Amino acid sequence: QVQLVESGGGLVQPGGSLRLSCAASGNIFRMYDMGWYRQAPGKQRELVGSVTSGGTTTYADLVKGRFTISRDNAKNTVYLQMNSLKPEDTAVYYCNAEVGVSRLNVLTFWGQGSQVTVSS
């Protein structure tokens, strides 16, 4: 009913930048909070940051000042701009969205994951 498609992952050198995109499509009546998570091998999935429908952002301490989350409500898309990347940022990044699929039913959806590798 709702699909979140991510793009923009890849290999980047330390200190470099990448921008991830996550576009939602399908049975969307309303978009609520959207966010980004990441999971490194052998570790728990952790919240990177989130953005409310009104544009208010929250970031994990480890990425604050380096990463920026934004959204384009007209495109049902959330972005993650990653600057000053470090090897420890290497992970699979997942977008997340709370979507109203009808007037009263709100569900959580996940993107397929994007590999981000920071290495020289």
BALUM-641016 format. One record per residue (C-alpha): residue in three letters; chain; residue number from 1; z, x, y. Coordinates in steps of 0.5 Angstrom, whole numbers. Each point is the difference from the previous one (the first is absolute). Layout:
N
REC:code:unit:pos:c3:c1:c2
REC:ALA:A:NUM:Z:X:Y
...
! end
This chain:
120
REC:code:unit:pos:c3:c1:c2
REC:GLN:A:1:0:0:0
REC:VAL:A:2:1:6:5
REC:GLN:A:3:-2:7:-1
REC:LEU:A:4:2:6:4
REC:VAL:A:5:-5:6:0
REC:GLU:A:6:2:7:2
REC:SER:A:7:-5:5:2
REC:GLY:A:8:1:7:4
REC:GLY:A:9:4:4:-5
REC:GLY:A:10:-2:7:-2
REC:LEU:A:11:1:8:0
REC:VAL:A:12:3:3:7
REC:GLN:A:13:3:6:2
REC:PRO:A:14:7:1:2
REC:GLY:A:15:0:-2:7
REC:GLY:A:16:-6:-4:0
REC:SER:A:17:-1:-8:1
REC:LEU:A:18:-2:-6:-4
REC:ARG:A:19:-1:-7:1
REC:LEU:A:20:1:-5:-5
REC:SER:A:21:-2:-7:1
REC:CYS:A:22:2:-7:-4
REC:ALA:A:23:-4:-6:1
REC:ALA:A:24:2:-7:-3
REC:SER:A:25:-5:-5:-2
REC:GLY:A:26:0:-7:-4
REC:ASN:A:27:5:-6:1
REC:ILE:A:28:3:2:6
REC:PHE:A:29:4:-5:5
REC:ARG:A:30:4:5:3
REC:MET:A:31:2:7:0
REC:TYR:A:32:7:2:1
REC:ASP:A:33:3:7:-1
REC:MET:A:34:-4:6:-3
REC:GLY:A:35:2:7:-2
REC:TRP:A:36:-1:6:-3
REC:TYR:A:37:3:3:-6
REC:ARG:A:38:-1:7:-4
REC:GLN:A:39:2:2:-7
REC:ALA:A:40:0:8:-2
REC:PRO:A:41:-1:2:-7
REC:GLY:A:42:7:-1:-3
REC:LYS:A:43:3:-3:6
REC:GLN:A:44:2:-8:2
REC:ARG:A:45:-5:-3:4
REC:GLU:A:46:3:0:8
REC:LEU:A:47:-2:-4:6
REC:VAL:A:48:-4:4:5
REC:GLY:A:49:0:-5:5
REC:SER:A:50:-1:-7:2
REC:VAL:A:51:-3:-4:6
REC:THR:A:52:2:-8:1
REC:SER:A:53:-5:-5:2
REC:GLY:A:54:2:1:7
REC:GLY:A:55:-2:8:0
REC:THR:A:56:7:2:-1
REC:THR:A:57:1:7:-4
REC:THR:A:58:5:3:-4
REC:TYR:A:59:-1:7:-3
REC:ALA:A:60:4:4:-5
REC:ASP:A:61:3:6:3
REC:LEU:A:62:-4:5:-4
REC:VAL:A:63:-6:-2:3
REC:LYS:A:64:2:-2:7
REC:GLY:A:65:-4:3:5
REC:ARG:A:66:-5:2:-4
REC:PHE:A:67:-3:-7:-3
REC:THR:A:68:-2:-6:4
REC:ILE:A:69:-1:-7:-3
REC:SER:A:70:-4:-5:4
REC:ARG:A:71:-4:-6:-2
REC:ASP:A:72:-6:-4:2
REC:ASN:A:73:2:-8:-1
REC:ALA:A:74:-7:-2:1
REC:LYS:A:75:-2:4:-6
REC:ASN:A:76:6:-1:-4
REC:THR:A:77:0:8:-1
REC:VAL:A:78:6:5:1
REC:TYR:A:79:-1:7:1
REC:LEU:A:80:4:6:-1
REC:GLN:A:81:-1:6:4
REC:MET:A:82:3:7:-3
REC:ASN:A:83:0:6:5
REC:SER:A:84:3:7:-2
REC:LEU:A:85:0:-1:-7
REC:LYS:A:86:4:4:-5
REC:PRO:A:87:0:1:-7
REC:GLU:A:88:6:-4:-1
REC:ASP:A:89:-4:-6:2
REC:THR:A:90:-5:0:-6
REC:ALA:A:91:1:-6:-3
REC:VAL:A:92:-4:-7:-2
REC:TYR:A:93:1:-4:6
REC:TYR:A:94:0:-8:-1
REC:CYS:A:95:-1:-5:5
REC:ASN:A:96:4:-7:0
REC:ALA:A:97:0:-6:3
REC:GLU:A:98:3:-7:1
REC:VAL:A:99:-5:-5:0
REC:GLY:A:100:1:-8:1
REC:VAL:A:101:-5:-2:-5
REC:SER:A:102:1:-7:2
REC:ARG:A:103:4:-4:5
REC:LEU:A:104:7:1:-4
REC:ASN:A:105:-2:5:-5
REC:VAL:A:106:1:8:2
REC:LEU:A:107:-1:5:-5
REC:THR:A:108:0:8:-1
REC:PHE:A:109:-6:4:-1
REC:TRP:A:110:-2:7:-1
REC:GLY:A:111:-6:5:1
REC:GLN:A:112:-3:4:-6
REC:GLY:A:113:3:6:2
REC:SER:A:114:-3:6:4
REC:GLN:A:115:1:7:-2
REC:VAL:A:116:2:5:6
REC:THR:A:117:0:7:-2
REC:VAL:A:118:3:5:5
REC:SER:A:119:-2:7:-2
REC:SER:A:120:-3:7:2
! end
